[in-house]
Amino acid sequence: MKRGFYTIMSAQFFSSLADQALFVVAVELMRTGGSPEWQRAALVPIFAIFYVVLAPLVGAFADCLPKGKVMFISNAIKVVGCLMMLFGAHPLLAYAIVGLGAAAYSPAKYGILTELLPASQLVKANGWIEGLTIASILLGIVLGGALVGQALSGHLIGFGLPGIDTAPEAAIVVLILVYAIAAWFNTRIPHTGVEMRPLRANPAQGLARNLVALLPDFWNCNSRLWRDKLGQISLGTTTLFWGAGGNLKYIVLSWASLALGYNTTQASALTGVVTIGLAVGAVVASMRMKLDTATKVIPMGIGMGLLVMGMIFIDNVWIAVPFLILMGGLGGFLVVPMNALLQHRGHNLMGAGRSIAVQNFNEQACILLLGGFYSACTGLGLSAYTAIAAFGGVVAGVMWIIKRWHESNLRNYPEEVEHLLSIARSDKHH
């Protein structure tokens, strides 16, 4: 791997660490503030709003500037969201602003991999970057739980910072410092030498007009990926995985509180257990899978959905821990090769930043839909167990449809699919 790859990983680690910790802190802030269950569940879909709304802009933005600079700007936006939460803005509004920063960050974070590395290293690179991201999710969730726990929060409040009187407020100050560390690494990311693609709009026209001007280009890119016989399967799979995974981090918190009687700090540690399985699955997939065999992992997604449904029968932590590790392992083994295949097809079809923006649009739209579905279930008075079972059933059912879709492509378009697979096997360099 090139030297710049490790700088990218470091920047990604600290930014993702703060993102995940902030989620737990926001949940605790809303819980102690008396917010209803459906509003706390809405933290997940609210984070996804700008991923969906600004998808036509952020991909083009990531392609028009050096990606290290894009990542630095994005981290600055996340800090603004933290400050809003700290100074009294509604947590849902402030967390949406953090989501804006994350939406701008993601196309640059993944897009730079295809600029820096040959296609032959993309699965390995994705294994490392996803494994590190998963590690940051694990540590971030645990860090967030620790920061709002009595043991650590008492020491933080004891520093006597003006206006910092509660555990969530003290935690937010710490997380602003973590974002600052990520921003420093952003400044050390090398320029890859890839030619920038200017925005097809006039910056002086303002955000609304820029979005309108970029919509045709974005929808063309979106359509091209969905028409591609491998792009559509990898995009459908990763869309469903992240839609489910994004909401699972809250679902596990809620389930741990109900089934095991855990508080936020304890439940966050159990939520982190899922990411241990994700990390193992991601690393194993990076070592064993290749681009041209990526579609063989689709059944793992069906299994993951069925295991989510099985959560409702567990009320013992000694059973829960290995169960959650297994569920995470299936997800990790699923997402790494499919994500690499999607990046490969997207880079060949339209460029790295735009393809990642299309991916983010679809994945975050799925988070919105599934998160809205779960929030609606709880808001309408259904029990958490019923909502969890319905959620898992939707995941397993849609993944089965994707499996049948790919089998149909193999029957009806064998030459086209084989041609695309041969490109994946032979494309060693851009």
C-alpha positions as CSV (number, residue, x, y, z in Angstrom):
1,M,0.0,0.0,0.0
2,K,1.2,3.5,-0.7
3,R,2.2,5.7,2.2
4,G,-0.7,8.1,1.8
5,F,-3.2,5.3,2.4
6,Y,-2.2,5.1,6.0
7,T,-2.7,8.8,6.5
8,I,-6.2,8.4,5.0
9,M,-6.9,5.5,7.4
10,S,-5.8,7.7,10.4
11,A,-8.0,10.6,9.4
12,Q,-11.0,8.2,8.8
13,F,-10.5,6.5,12.2
14,F,-10.7,9.6,14.3
15,S,-13.5,11.2,12.3
16,S,-15.6,8.0,12.5
17,L,-14.7,7.5,16.2
18,A,-16.2,10.9,17.0
19,D,-19.2,10.3,14.8
20,Q,-20.1,7.1,16.6
21,A,-19.4,8.5,20.1
22,L,-21.6,11.5,19.4
23,F,-24.5,9.3,18.5
24,V,-24.5,7.7,21.9
25,V,-24.0,11.1,23.6
26,A,-27.0,12.5,21.6
27,V,-29.1,9.5,22.7
28,E,-28.3,10.1,26.3
29,L,-28.8,13.9,26.0
30,M,-32.3,13.3,24.6
31,R,-33.0,10.5,27.2
32,T,-32.1,12.8,30.1
33,G,-34.0,15.6,28.5
34,G,-37.2,13.6,28.4
35,S,-37.5,13.1,24.6
36,P,-39.9,10.3,23.6
37,E,-38.6,7.0,22.2
38,W,-39.6,7.8,18.6
39,Q,-37.5,11.0,18.6
40,R,-34.4,9.1,19.9
41,A,-34.9,6.5,17.2
42,A,-35.2,9.4,14.7
43,L,-31.5,10.3,15.3
44,V,-30.5,7.6,12.8
45,P,-32.6,8.8,9.8
46,I,-32.1,12.5,10.6
47,F,-28.3,11.9,10.2
48,A,-29.1,10.7,6.7
49,I,-31.1,13.6,5.4
50,F,-28.3,15.6,3.8
51,Y,-26.8,12.5,2.3
52,V,-30.0,12.2,0.3
53,V,-30.8,15.9,-0.3
54,L,-27.3,17.0,-1.3
55,A,-26.2,13.8,-3.1
56,P,-26.1,15.5,-6.5
57,L,-23.7,18.2,-5.1
58,V,-21.3,16.4,-2.7
59,G,-20.1,13.9,-5.3
60,A,-19.2,16.6,-7.8
61,F,-17.8,18.7,-4.9
62,A,-15.5,15.8,-4.0
63,D,-14.3,15.5,-7.6
64,C,-13.5,19.2,-8.0
65,L,-11.1,19.7,-5.1
66,P,-8.2,17.6,-3.6
67,K,-10.0,15.1,-1.5
68,G,-7.9,15.9,1.6
69,K,-9.2,19.4,1.5
70,V,-12.8,18.2,1.1
71,M,-12.4,16.0,4.2
72,F,-11.0,18.9,6.2
73,I,-14.0,21.1,5.3
74,S,-16.3,18.3,6.2
75,N,-14.8,17.8,9.6
76,A,-15.2,21.6,10.2
77,I,-18.9,21.2,9.5
78,K,-19.2,18.4,12.0
79,V,-17.6,20.6,14.7
80,V,-20.3,23.3,14.0
81,G,-23.0,20.6,14.6
82,C,-21.3,19.7,17.9
83,L,-21.2,23.4,19.0
84,M,-24.9,23.7,18.1
85,M,-25.7,20.7,20.3
86,L,-23.5,22.1,23.1
87,F,-25.2,25.5,23.1
88,G,-28.8,24.4,23.2
89,A,-30.0,23.6,19.7
90,H,-32.4,20.7,19.5
91,P,-30.2,17.5,19.3
92,L,-32.1,16.3,16.1
93,L,-31.2,19.6,14.3
94,A,-27.6,19.7,15.5
95,Y,-27.1,16.0,14.6
96,A,-28.5,16.7,11.1
97,I,-25.7,19.3,10.7
98,V,-23.1,16.7,11.7
99,G,-24.8,14.5,9.1
100,L,-24.2,17.3,6.5
101,G,-20.4,17.1,7.3
102,A,-20.5,13.3,7.0
103,A,-22.3,13.5,3.7
104,A,-19.6,15.7,2.2
105,Y,-16.9,13.6,3.8
106,S,-17.8,10.2,2.5
107,P,-17.3,10.6,-1.3
108,A,-13.8,11.9,-0.7
109,K,-13.0,9.2,1.9
110,Y,-13.8,6.4,-0.5
111,G,-13.2,8.1,-3.8
112,I,-9.5,8.8,-2.9
113,L,-8.9,5.0,-2.7
114,T,-9.7,4.5,-6.4
115,E,-7.4,7.5,-7.2
116,L,-4.5,6.2,-5.1
117,L,-4.6,2.5,-5.6
118,P,-4.9,0.0,-8.6
119,A,-8.1,-2.0,-8.9
120,S,-6.2,-5.1,-7.9
121,Q,-5.8,-3.7,-4.4
122,L,-9.3,-2.3,-3.9
123,V,-10.7,-5.4,-2.0
124,K,-7.7,-5.4,0.3
125,A,-7.9,-1.6,0.8
126,N,-11.6,-1.8,1.5
127,G,-10.9,-4.6,4.0
128,W,-8.5,-2.3,5.8
129,I,-10.6,0.8,5.6
130,E,-13.8,-1.0,6.6
131,G,-12.0,-2.9,9.3
132,L,-10.6,0.3,10.7
133,T,-13.9,2.0,10.4
134,I,-15.6,-0.9,12.2
135,A,-12.9,-0.6,14.9
136,S,-13.6,3.1,15.2
137,I,-17.3,2.3,15.5
138,L,-16.6,-0.2,18.3
139,L,-14.4,2.2,20.2
140,G,-16.6,5.2,19.4
141,I,-19.7,3.6,20.8
142,V,-17.8,2.4,23.9
143,L,-16.2,5.9,24.2
144,G,-19.6,7.6,24.0
145,G,-21.0,5.3,26.6
146,A,-18.0,5.9,28.9
147,L,-18.1,9.7,28.4
148,V,-21.7,9.9,29.7
149,G,-21.1,7.3,32.4
150,Q,-20.8,8.5,36.0
151,A,-17.2,7.5,36.5
152,L,-15.7,9.5,33.7
153,S,-18.2,12.3,33.4
154,G,-17.6,13.4,37.0
155,H,-13.9,14.0,36.2
156,L,-14.7,15.9,33.0
157,I,-17.2,18.2,34.7
158,G,-14.7,18.7,37.5
159,F,-12.4,20.7,35.1
160,G,-14.9,23.5,35.6
161,L,-15.3,24.7,32.1
162,P,-18.0,27.5,32.0
163,G,-21.4,26.3,31.0
164,I,-20.5,22.6,31.1
165,D,-22.7,21.1,33.8
166,T,-23.9,17.7,32.5
167,A,-22.2,14.5,31.3
168,P,-23.4,14.9,27.7
169,E,-22.1,18.5,27.5
170,A,-18.7,17.4,28.8
171,A,-18.6,14.6,26.3
172,I,-19.3,16.9,23.4
173,V,-16.3,19.0,24.3
174,V,-14.1,15.9,24.2
175,L,-15.5,14.9,20.8
176,I,-14.7,18.4,19.4
177,L,-11.0,17.7,20.2
178,V,-11.2,14.3,18.5
179,Y,-12.6,16.0,15.3
180,A,-9.7,18.4,15.5
181,I,-7.2,15.4,15.5
182,A,-9.0,14.1,12.4
183,A,-8.7,17.5,10.7
184,W,-5.0,17.6,11.3
185,F,-4.6,14.2,9.5
186,N,-6.7,15.6,6.7
187,T,-4.1,18.3,6.1
188,R,-1.4,15.5,5.7
189,I,-3.2,13.6,2.9
190,P,-1.2,13.8,-0.3
191,H,-2.5,15.1,-3.6
192,T,-3.0,12.0,-5.9
193,G,-2.3,13.8,-9.1
194,V,-5.7,12.9,-10.6
195,E,-7.2,15.7,-12.7
196,M,-10.0,17.6,-10.9
197,R,-13.4,17.7,-12.5
198,P,-14.9,21.2,-12.2
199,L,-18.5,21.6,-11.0
200,R,-21.0,22.0,-13.8
201,A,-22.5,24.9,-12.1
202,N,-21.7,28.5,-11.1
203,P,-20.8,28.8,-7.4
204,A,-22.2,32.4,-7.4
205,Q,-25.7,31.1,-8.2
206,G,-26.2,29.7,-4.7
207,L,-26.9,26.2,-3.4
208,A,-30.5,25.8,-4.8
209,R,-29.5,26.6,-8.3
210,N,-26.4,24.5,-8.1
211,L,-28.4,21.5,-7.1
212,V,-30.8,22.0,-10.0
213,A,-27.9,22.4,-12.4
214,L,-26.3,19.2,-11.1
215,L,-29.4,17.0,-11.0
216,P,-29.3,15.8,-14.6
217,D,-25.7,14.7,-14.2
218,F,-26.4,13.0,-10.9
219,W,-29.5,11.1,-12.1
220,N,-27.6,10.0,-15.2
221,C,-24.9,8.6,-12.9
222,N,-27.5,7.0,-10.7
223,S,-29.2,5.4,-13.7
224,R,-26.0,4.1,-15.2
225,L,-25.1,2.2,-12.0
226,W,-28.6,0.7,-11.6
227,R,-28.5,-0.4,-15.3
228,D,-25.1,-2.1,-15.0
229,K,-25.6,-5.8,-14.4
230,L,-23.0,-6.0,-11.6
231,G,-23.4,-2.4,-10.4
232,Q,-27.1,-2.9,-9.7
233,I,-26.5,-6.0,-7.6
234,S,-23.6,-4.5,-5.6
235,L,-25.5,-1.2,-5.2
236,G,-28.7,-3.0,-4.0
237,T,-26.7,-5.2,-1.6
238,T,-24.7,-2.4,0.0
239,T,-27.7,-0.1,0.1
240,L,-29.7,-2.7,2.1
241,F,-26.7,-3.5,4.3
242,W,-26.0,0.1,5.4
243,G,-29.7,0.8,5.6
244,A,-30.0,-2.0,8.1
245,G,-26.7,-1.5,9.8
246,G,-27.2,2.2,10.3
247,N,-30.4,1.6,12.2
248,L,-29.2,-1.5,14.1
249,K,-26.9,0.7,16.3
250,Y,-30.0,2.2,17.9
251,I,-32.1,-1.0,17.7
252,V,-29.5,-2.8,19.8
253,L,-29.4,0.0,22.3
254,S,-33.2,-0.1,22.7
255,W,-33.2,-4.0,22.8
256,A,-30.5,-4.1,25.4
257,S,-32.4,-1.7,27.6
258,L,-35.6,-3.8,27.3
259,A,-34.3,-7.4,27.3
260,L,-31.4,-7.0,29.7
261,G,-32.3,-3.9,31.7
262,Y,-29.1,-2.1,30.6
263,N,-28.5,1.7,30.9
264,T,-27.0,3.7,28.1
265,T,-23.4,3.0,29.1
266,Q,-23.9,-0.7,29.4
267,A,-26.0,-1.0,26.2
268,S,-23.4,1.0,24.2
269,A,-20.8,-1.6,25.2
270,L,-23.1,-4.4,24.0
271,T,-23.7,-2.5,20.8
272,G,-20.0,-2.4,20.2
273,V,-19.9,-6.2,20.4
274,V,-21.7,-6.3,16.9
275,T,-18.7,-4.4,15.4
276,I,-16.3,-7.1,16.7
277,G,-18.0,-9.5,14.4
278,L,-18.1,-7.0,11.6
279,A,-14.3,-6.4,11.9
280,V,-13.6,-10.2,11.8
281,G,-15.9,-10.7,8.9
282,A,-14.4,-7.7,7.0
283,V,-10.8,-8.9,7.5
284,V,-11.6,-12.5,6.5
285,A,-13.4,-11.3,3.4
286,S,-10.5,-9.0,2.4
287,M,-8.2,-12.0,2.5
288,R,-10.4,-14.6,0.9
289,M,-12.6,-12.7,-1.6
290,K,-11.9,-11.2,-5.0
291,L,-13.9,-8.8,-7.2
292,D,-15.0,-11.4,-9.6
293,T,-16.4,-13.7,-6.8
294,A,-18.0,-10.9,-4.8
295,T,-21.6,-11.8,-5.6
296,K,-21.2,-15.2,-3.9
297,V,-21.6,-13.5,-0.5
298,I,-25.3,-12.4,-1.1
299,P,-26.8,-15.2,1.1
300,M,-24.9,-13.7,4.1
301,G,-27.4,-10.8,3.9
302,I,-30.4,-13.1,4.2
303,G,-28.8,-14.7,7.2
304,M,-28.2,-11.3,8.8
305,G,-31.8,-10.4,8.5
306,L,-33.0,-13.7,10.1
307,L,-30.6,-13.2,13.0
308,V,-32.0,-9.7,13.6
309,M,-35.4,-11.4,14.0
310,G,-33.9,-13.9,16.4
311,M,-32.9,-11.1,18.8
312,I,-36.4,-11.0,20.3
313,F,-35.9,-14.5,21.8
314,I,-32.7,-13.6,23.7
315,D,-32.7,-12.3,27.3
316,N,-29.3,-13.6,28.5
317,V,-26.1,-11.7,28.0
318,W,-24.0,-14.9,27.6
319,I,-26.1,-15.9,24.7
320,A,-26.4,-12.4,23.3
321,V,-22.7,-11.7,23.0
322,P,-21.8,-14.6,20.6
323,F,-25.1,-14.1,18.8
324,L,-24.3,-10.5,18.1
325,I,-20.8,-11.3,17.0
326,L,-22.1,-13.8,14.5
327,M,-24.6,-11.3,13.2
328,G,-21.9,-8.8,12.7
329,G,-19.6,-11.3,11.1
330,L,-22.1,-12.1,8.4
331,G,-22.4,-8.4,7.7
332,G,-18.7,-7.7,7.5
333,F,-18.1,-10.6,5.2
334,L,-21.0,-9.4,3.0
335,V,-20.1,-5.7,2.7
336,V,-16.3,-5.7,1.9
337,P,-16.3,-7.5,-1.5
338,M,-19.6,-5.9,-2.6
339,N,-18.4,-2.5,-1.7
340,A,-15.2,-3.0,-3.6
341,L,-17.1,-4.3,-6.6
342,L,-19.4,-1.3,-6.5
343,Q,-16.4,1.1,-6.3
344,H,-14.8,-0.6,-9.3
345,R,-17.9,-0.4,-11.5
346,G,-18.6,3.2,-10.4
347,H,-15.1,4.4,-11.1
348,N,-15.1,2.9,-14.5
349,L,-18.6,4.3,-15.4
350,M,-18.4,7.9,-14.0
351,G,-15.5,8.7,-11.6
352,A,-14.9,8.0,-8.0
353,G,-16.6,11.0,-6.3
354,R,-19.8,10.8,-8.3
355,S,-20.1,7.0,-7.9
356,I,-19.7,7.2,-4.1
357,A,-22.2,10.0,-4.0
358,V,-24.7,7.8,-5.8
359,Q,-23.9,5.0,-3.4
360,N,-24.4,7.3,-0.4
361,F,-27.7,8.6,-1.8
362,N,-29.1,5.1,-2.1
363,E,-27.7,3.8,1.2
364,Q,-28.9,6.9,3.2
365,A,-32.3,6.8,1.5
366,C,-32.5,3.2,2.7
367,I,-31.5,4.4,6.2
368,L,-34.2,7.0,6.0
369,L,-36.9,4.5,4.9
370,L,-35.9,1.7,7.4
371,G,-35.4,4.3,10.2
372,G,-38.7,5.9,9.4
373,F,-40.3,2.4,9.4
374,Y,-38.9,1.5,12.8
375,S,-39.7,5.0,14.3
376,A,-43.2,4.7,13.0
377,C,-43.6,1.3,14.5
378,T,-42.6,2.5,18.0
379,G,-44.5,5.8,17.5
380,L,-47.7,3.9,16.7
381,G,-47.4,2.0,20.0
382,L,-46.0,-1.4,18.7
383,S,-43.7,-3.1,21.2
384,A,-39.9,-2.9,20.5
385,Y,-39.9,-6.7,20.0
386,T,-42.6,-6.5,17.3
387,A,-40.7,-3.6,15.6
388,I,-37.4,-5.5,15.6
389,A,-39.0,-8.7,14.2
390,A,-40.6,-6.7,11.4
391,F,-37.3,-4.9,10.7
392,G,-35.4,-8.1,10.4
393,G,-38.1,-9.7,8.2
394,V,-37.8,-6.7,5.7
395,V,-34.0,-7.1,5.6
396,A,-34.1,-10.8,4.9
397,G,-36.9,-10.5,2.4
398,V,-35.3,-7.7,0.3
399,M,-31.9,-9.5,0.3
400,W,-33.7,-12.7,-1.0
401,I,-35.1,-10.5,-3.9
402,I,-31.6,-9.2,-4.7
403,K,-30.4,-12.8,-4.8
404,R,-33.1,-13.8,-7.3
405,W,-32.4,-10.7,-9.3
406,H,-28.7,-11.7,-9.8
407,E,-29.7,-15.2,-10.7
408,S,-32.0,-13.8,-13.3
409,N,-29.1,-11.7,-14.7
410,L,-27.0,-14.8,-15.0
411,R,-29.7,-16.6,-16.9
412,N,-30.8,-13.8,-19.2
413,Y,-27.6,-11.8,-19.7
414,P,-24.7,-14.3,-19.3
415,E,-22.4,-12.7,-21.9
416,E,-22.7,-9.2,-20.4
417,V,-22.2,-10.4,-16.9
418,E,-19.2,-12.5,-17.9
419,H,-17.7,-9.6,-19.7
420,L,-18.0,-7.3,-16.7
421,L,-16.5,-10.0,-14.4
422,S,-13.6,-10.4,-16.9
423,I,-12.9,-6.7,-16.6
424,A,-12.8,-7.0,-12.8
425,R,-10.3,-9.9,-13.1
426,S,-8.0,-8.2,-15.6
427,D,-8.2,-4.5,-14.6
428,K,-5.0,-4.1,-12.5
429,H,-4.5,-0.4,-13.1
430,H,-6.7,2.6,-13.8
